[in-house]
Amino acid sequence: MSTTNHPWQNGPTELIEFALQRIQREADFDKRLAFLLLDVGVETLFKTFLTLPPEVTHAQGSYGDRKQAAEGNFHDLVRGIEKAAGSRLSDLNLAHVQFYHDLRNKLYHQGNGITIPTDKAQGYAALVVDLLNRLLEIDLSEKLNEPQRRAEKKTSIDAKKREIQKYKKHIRGVIADVEALLQSAIEAVEPKLVLPSFVAQFNKICGRYVTEEFYGDEQAIIKFSSDTKARIEFSNTIAELVGNAITNQELRARLLRRTNLRLNNPDKYVEMEEFADYLLRDNYPDVFSVYFGILDILVGANDWKIDFDFAYTYPATIGPPSDYEEEQLLDLQIADAGERVKDLTRMSNEISTWAKAQGH
């Protein structure tokens, strides 16, 4: 409930605030109930204002006249408020209040089958919120505008989601182009690495040590075996497979030397097992990660990496994010997607430049 400063503000504020909550719902019943509550709220507001001491409200006229108006019918209430409020309501046509009250009477006495048009419900709500602010200095305008704020927020979030989907589609295309460049470049320097037989063997090995879990259509998590023995076996097997495929001894030595330097351990000879660990350093067991690792060394790029995971998620234990949190996450994803496009474009350019320099 909204914060009130004085006890006499509570009654009308609670009624009107509850009506505003109901009016935001879609069901006709909720709108009818909200409309009735708004009318009760107005009546309570008028009676409260008329019966409070003049030191509190600075109302016009005598207390006896105000009390008599408060004890009369709704028409007497409106006339009493019009006189007592003075300049507070000078620019407000209280005939609108009487109009909505008459509509409330029709709803109350002929309730079956009667519906309240949305514009009428919203019009009465806006009028009541204005009256509450003018007479008792309680501002519920934020709650009144909540449906519009939510609609605008939803429009913004939906637009950002569409933007992210466009980015994802674009990035998939860019990745496909980069993979084609990778395959072409590797084929030029070490053809065996792109043979179907090599790719099939590589994928078979990965299948024994790696699992892939999907959460919905977009998110996949690659789980590498946590067993130390299994990881060593995987590294050894991949090292043997890649080592046998590299036939150019000069290239092999160059790769090992470069890997040695990258591992910041120049005094230790790098075995092929360590070389395999380096090639798969991002735990992304895809044949293109091997191609990336090799070209990363040959081209001299700085930590190339394909990461197609857009997962910015909250733990399930704390429930779904609020609109504000969701929009923040979407902004992060959009910024991240833009950076990924830049990185992939840079990789593509560096691969192309290197291939041309090699005469490929």
Protein Blocks (a to p, Z undefined) as FASTA:
>chain_A
ZZdfbfklmmmmmmmmmmmmmmmpmbfklmmmmmmmmmmmmmmmmmmmmmpcfklnopgc
jfklmmmmmmmcfklmmmmmmmmnmmmlmmpcfklmmmmmmmmmmmmmmmgopacdfklm
mmmmmmmmmmmmmmnopafklmmmmmmmmmmmmmmmmmmmmmmmmmmmmmmmmmmmmmmm
mmmmmmmmommlmgfklmmmmmmmmmmmcccddehjkbccddddfbfklmmmmmmmmmmm
mmmmmmblklmmmmmmmmmmmnopakbccdfklmmmmmmmnopacfklmmmmmmmmmnop
ahiaddfbfbdcddfklopadfklmmmmmmmmmmmmmmmmmmmmmmmmmmmmmmmmnoZZ
